[in-house]
Amino acid sequence: MNVIKAIELVGSSPEGFEEAVKHAIEEAKKTLRHIRRVEVVDFEVLMENDEIKMYQAKVKLYFMVER
C-alpha cells in the first residue's frame, strides 16, 4: 500500500506564472522523490511602482512516502 504526502510551496519568477510553477517543481525535486501530482492552487503578482515585479504560483505537490 502506498502512502502519499502533500506539501504546499510558492514558486516565483519575474518571467510569468508558468515559470513560477516550474521553479517550484524544480526546487522541490532537489529534495523530494516520486512526485506524483502537482496542483496549482493560486496565482498572485507582486507590484512595485504600478508595475508587475514578480509572478507567484502556489502549488500543492503530492509525492510517495518511502519506507
C-alpha positions in Angstrom: 0.0 0.0 0.0 1.3 3.5 -0.9 1.2 6.5 1.3 1.1 9.9 -0.4 2.1 13.1 1.3 1.2 16.6 0.2 3.0 19.9 0.8 2.4 23.5 -0.4 5.1 25.6 -2.0 5.2 29.0 -3.6 7.3 29.5 -6.7 8.3 32.9 -8.0 9.5 34.3 -11.3 9.8 37.7 -13.0 9.0 35.9 -16.3 5.5 34.7 -15.7 3.2 32.2 -14.0 4.3 29.2 -16.0 7.9 29.8 -15.0 6.9 30.3 -11.3 5.2 26.9 -11.3 8.2 25.3 -13.0 10.5 26.9 -10.4 8.5 25.5 -7.5 8.7 22.0 -9.1 12.4 22.2 -9.9 13.2 23.3 -6.3 11.1 20.5 -4.8 12.8 17.9 -7.0 16.1 18.8 -5.3 14.9 17.1 -2.0 11.8 15.1 -3.0 11.5 11.9 -5.0 8.4 10.2 -6.5 6.4 13.4 -7.1 3.1 12.1 -8.5 0.9 15.1 -8.9 1.1 18.9 -8.9 -2.0 21.0 -8.3 -1.8 24.8 -8.9 -3.8 26.3 -6.1 -3.4 30.1 -6.7 -1.7 32.8 -8.7 -0.6 36.2 -7.4 1.6 39.1 -8.7 3.7 41.4 -6.6 3.6 45.0 -7.7 6.1 47.8 -7.4 5.7 51.4 -8.8 2.4 50.3 -10.6 4.3 47.5 -12.5 4.4 43.8 -12.1 7.6 42.9 -10.2 7.1 39.2 -9.6 4.7 36.4 -10.6 3.9 33.8 -7.9 2.2 30.5 -8.0 1.1 28.5 -5.0 1.3 24.8 -5.8 0.5 21.6 -3.9 2.8 18.7 -4.5 1.8 15.1 -3.9 4.6 12.5 -3.5 5.0 8.9 -2.3 6.5 8.3 1.1 9.4 5.9 1.0 9.6 3.1 3.6 
